[in-house]
Amino acid sequence: MDDRKALLERLIALEEPLKPIQEALTKFKWDCEALVCLTPSHIADILRRYLDGAISADVVEDWADTVELRDDIGFQAPHESLIREVVYQLASPLLTRPLNFLKAQKLLGRIESALRD
């Protein structure tokens, strides 16, 4: 379990390229209790990195798509609904709107506001 948890921690922090993490996670079964917790701070970090030009919209989408439906990643209470909504928007640009600078700023503003409350 430690290997899986370490991979998940690297995934939610996006500490390295996604492909190797995604490939390593395929060796584990899908059904599993949450081992790590995605927080608004993780998402804020991803959005700041996008706004700074460190990562592309495609990387953000791939990251969000990877974390969105994993049973082994929980969402921090009391922000669970906000986290789910923002991750959905980032993972589904064809159903919502593609990520751009303005959308990233708005989402980051919502997250930062929730963190202040």
N, C-alpha and C positions, 0 to 999 in steps of 0.2 A: 504493500500500500504506500510506503514511503516514496517509491519511484513515481507512482501515479500522482500522489499529492504534490511532489516537487515539479512534475511536468505541468500540472494544473496551475500551480503558483506562477510558473514562468509564462504560461499561456495568458492568464488574466492580467499579468503585468506587461506582457508583450516584450519580454526581455531579450528575445532573439527572434530570428525569422520563424514564421509560423509553420512552414512546411515540415521541418524536422520534428516539431512538437506534435503536429497533427499525425504524422506517420507513427511516432512513438506511442501515441495514445490509442492507435488502432489495435494494439495487442491486448487491451483491456476490454472487458465486457461493458456494454452500455449501462445496464442496470446497476446502480450503486447509489448509496446515500451520499449526500453532499460532503465532500472532503475539504473544499475551500469555499470562500465566500467572496463573491463579486460585490464591490462597494461602489458608491458614487465616486469616490476618489480615484478608483481604477479607471472609470469611464472619463472622468475629468482629465486625467493624465493622457489618455489616448487622444482626446479631442485637442488638448493643448499641443501635443506632438504633431497632430495634423495641421493645426493653425500655424505652427512654427515651420512647417514644411519638412519635418523630419520623417513623416510617413505619408503615404498617398491615400486617397479616398478608397482605392481598391484594397489596400491593406486593412483599413478600418473596417470595410465591409466584410472581408474574409475573417478578420478577428471576431467581429460581432456574430457572424454566422456560425463560427466555431463554438463560441460560448453560449449562444442562445438556447439551445435545446439539450445541453448536457445535464444529465441527472446528477453528476458528481460535482457540479458547480451550483452553490446556493446563492441567493440574493439577499443582501443585508436588510434586515428589518430596521427601522420602519420605512425604508425607502424602496421596498421590493417592487411596488407598482411602477414607480418612476424608472427604476433600473430596467424592468421588463420593457417598458414603453420605449426608452431610448435605445436599448439594444435592438429591439425590433426595427425601429426606424433606421438604424445604422446597417442592419443586416438585410433589409428589404428595400433598397433604393428604387426598385421598379414599382413597388406598391405604395411607397410613401413619396419621397422626393430624393433625388440624388444628393449626396453630401457635397456641399460647397462651403465656402468661407462663412457666409451669412448663417446657414443652417447650423454649422458647427458652433458659431458664437451663441446662437439662441439656445441650443441644447446645453452648452457649457454654462450659460447663465442660469438656466433652470436647475441644473445640478448644484451649482454654487449656492443658489438661493436655498435649496433644500438642505444643504449642509450647514447653512447659517441658522436655520430654524431649530 
